C-alpha cells in the first residue's frame, strides 16, 4: 500500500495516487519505428549517489536505504510500457552470481501482476525484448532468461572480439554491431532497434549508457527519483559518467511529485524531464 503523492508541477498542487501516474502517460504510443521513444530512469540520494563501491570487493551496489516500494512500483510502470529494455553485461554477471535481483522480467505472481494484464490490453508482448550492451562480450545468460533467447539481442562495437561474436551467434543469439570501435554508440544502437520495429525503449543500463545516449541526442525523457537522504562516501557512481557534454544539455521539467517521509523511509521527489 503506497501513500498518496503531492503533485508539485504542473499546478495546481494536489494529492494524487502513485499507482498509475506513469502508466497514464502511454509511453508505448509516443514513438514510431522511424523514431523510437527512448527513456531512462535513475534513483539517487540527495547528494547524487546512485551506487556505492565496496572497498573490499570492488563491486558497486545501490544502498538498500535508497530503495522503496513506491520507487519500485514506478520503475515497473516504466518497464511495462517498453517493447525493448537495454541493460549491460555487468548486470548479467551480477544476476548470474545472485548479487542482484532480476529486474528484467515482469512477474505475474506478485502484487504488480496487473502490469502484465496492462501489457496484454495494450497489445504488447508479455515481456519486452532485451538488449545487452557489452564491449567485451564476456558475460553469461542466466537460466531464467534462456527461454527468451529469440527476443534477446547482444549489442557491441565493430572491433569487439570476433571469436566472442561468433560464439554468441552459434548459441543462437542475435548480435548487433552498433559502434565504430569497441563501444556501443547511441545513434547506431537506436537505428538498429528501430529497424526491427521497436518504438518504446527503456534504458536500465547505468551511467555510461546514459552518457552514450545523451551524447548522440537519442534520449527522449529522463525519470529521476531523488531520495531525501545523504549518503556520503568517497567511491560512488552518479547518474552519468563520461566526458563533458558540449554543449551542456538543458532539460525541461515536465512533472514533479513528492512523497513525504514516513517512519520507515525518507521523503522522495519524483522528477520527469523532457530532453
JODA-V981090 format. One record per backbone hydrogen bond with DSSP energy under -0.5 kcal/mol. CO is the residue of the C=O (numbers start at 1). NH is the residue of the N-H. E is the energy in kcal/mol with one decimal. If there is no record, write none. Layout:
CO | NH | E
CO | NH | E
This chain:
5 | 7 | -0.6
5 | 16 | -2.7
6 | 8 | -0.7
6 | 258 | -2.3
7 | 14 | -0.9
9 | 256 | -2.5
14 | 7 | -3.4
16 | 5 | -3.0
18 | 21 | -2.1
20 | 24 | -2.2
22 | 25 | -1.4
23 | 26 | -1.9
26 | 29 | -2.0
27 | 30 | -1.6
27 | 31 | -0.5
35 | 32 | -1.7
36 | 38 | -0.7
37 | 201 | -2.7
38 | 220 | -3.2
38 | 221 | -1.5
39 | 203 | -3.3
40 | 223 | -2.8
42 | 225 | -3.0
44 | 227 | -3.1
45 | 48 | -1.7
49 | 45 | -1.9
51 | 237 | -2.5
52 | 54 | -0.5
52 | 61 | -2.5
54 | 58 | -2.5
59 | 54 | -2.9
61 | 52 | -2.6
61 | 63 | -0.6
63 | 66 | -1.8
63 | 67 | -0.7
64 | 67 | -0.5
68 | 72 | -2.3
69 | 73 | -2.3
70 | 74 | -1.9
71 | 75 | -2.5
72 | 76 | -2.3
73 | 77 | -1.9
74 | 78 | -1.9
75 | 79 | -2.1
76 | 80 | -2.7
77 | 81 | -0.7
78 | 81 | -0.8
79 | 82 | -1.6
83 | 129 | -2.0
84 | 202 | -2.6
85 | 131 | -2.7
86 | 204 | -2.7
87 | 133 | -2.4
88 | 91 | -0.6
88 | 92 | -1.4
89 | 93 | -2.0
90 | 94 | -2.1
91 | 95 | -2.6
92 | 96 | -2.2
93 | 97 | -1.9
94 | 99 | -2.4
94 | 100 | -1.1
95 | 98 | -1.2
101 | 103 | -0.8
107 | 110 | -0.7
110 | 113 | -1.6
112 | 115 | -2.0
113 | 116 | -0.9
113 | 117 | -1.4
114 | 118 | -2.3
115 | 119 | -2.1
116 | 120 | -2.1
117 | 121 | -2.4
118 | 122 | -1.4
119 | 124 | -2.8
120 | 123 | -1.4
129 | 85 | -2.6
130 | 153 | -3.3
131 | 87 | -3.0
131 | 133 | -0.6
132 | 155 | -2.4
133 | 89 | -2.1
137 | 139 | -0.9
140 | 142 | -0.6
142 | 145 | -2.0
142 | 146 | -0.6
143 | 146 | -1.1
145 | 148 | -2.0
146 | 149 | -1.4
148 | 151 | -2.0
149 | 152 | -1.7
151 | 130 | -2.7
151 | 153 | -0.5
152 | 174 | -1.0
153 | 132 | -2.6
153 | 155 | -0.5
154 | 176 | -3.1
155 | 134 | -2.5
156 | 178 | -3.2
157 | 160 | -1.6
161 | 164 | -0.8
161 | 165 | -1.9
162 | 166 | -2.5
163 | 167 | -1.7
164 | 168 | -2.2
165 | 169 | -2.2
166 | 170 | -2.4
167 | 171 | -1.1
168 | 173 | -2.1
169 | 172 | -1.4
174 | 154 | -2.7
174 | 176 | -0.5
175 | 177 | -0.5
176 | 156 | -2.5
176 | 178 | -0.8
178 | 185 | -3.3
179 | 158 | -2.4
181 | 159 | -2.9
182 | 157 | -1.4
183 | 181 | -0.6
185 | 189 | -1.8
186 | 190 | -2.5
187 | 191 | -2.8
188 | 192 | -2.3
189 | 193 | -2.1
190 | 194 | -2.6
191 | 195 | -2.2
192 | 196 | -0.6
193 | 196 | -0.6
193 | 198 | -2.1
194 | 197 | -1.8
199 | 37 | -3.5
200 | 83 | -2.3
200 | 84 | -1.3
201 | 39 | -2.7
201 | 203 | -0.6
202 | 86 | -2.4
202 | 204 | -0.6
203 | 41 | -1.0
206 | 210 | -1.7
207 | 211 | -2.0
207 | 241 | -1.0
208 | 212 | -2.2
209 | 213 | -2.4
210 | 214 | -2.6
211 | 215 | -3.0
212 | 186 | -0.6
212 | 216 | -1.3
213 | 218 | -3.2
213 | 219 | -0.5
214 | 217 | -1.4
220 | 275 | -2.2
221 | 40 | -1.8
222 | 273 | -3.1
223 | 42 | -2.1
224 | 226 | -0.6
224 | 271 | -3.1
225 | 44 | -2.6
225 | 227 | -0.6
226 | 269 | -2.2
227 | 229 | -2.0
229 | 46 | -2.5
229 | 47 | -0.6
234 | 236 | -0.6
235 | 53 | -2.4
237 | 50 | -2.9
237 | 51 | -1.1
248 | 250 | -0.6
249 | 251 | -0.5
251 | 253 | -0.5
252 | 274 | -2.9
255 | 272 | -1.9
256 | 8 | -2.6
256 | 9 | -1.7
257 | 270 | -3.1
258 | 6 | -2.8
258 | 260 | -0.6
259 | 268 | -2.4
265 | 262 | -2.9
267 | 228 | -3.0
268 | 259 | -3.1
269 | 226 | -3.0
269 | 271 | -0.7
270 | 257 | -1.9
271 | 224 | -2.3
272 | 254 | -3.5
272 | 255 | -1.2
273 | 222 | -2.6
274 | 252 | -2.5
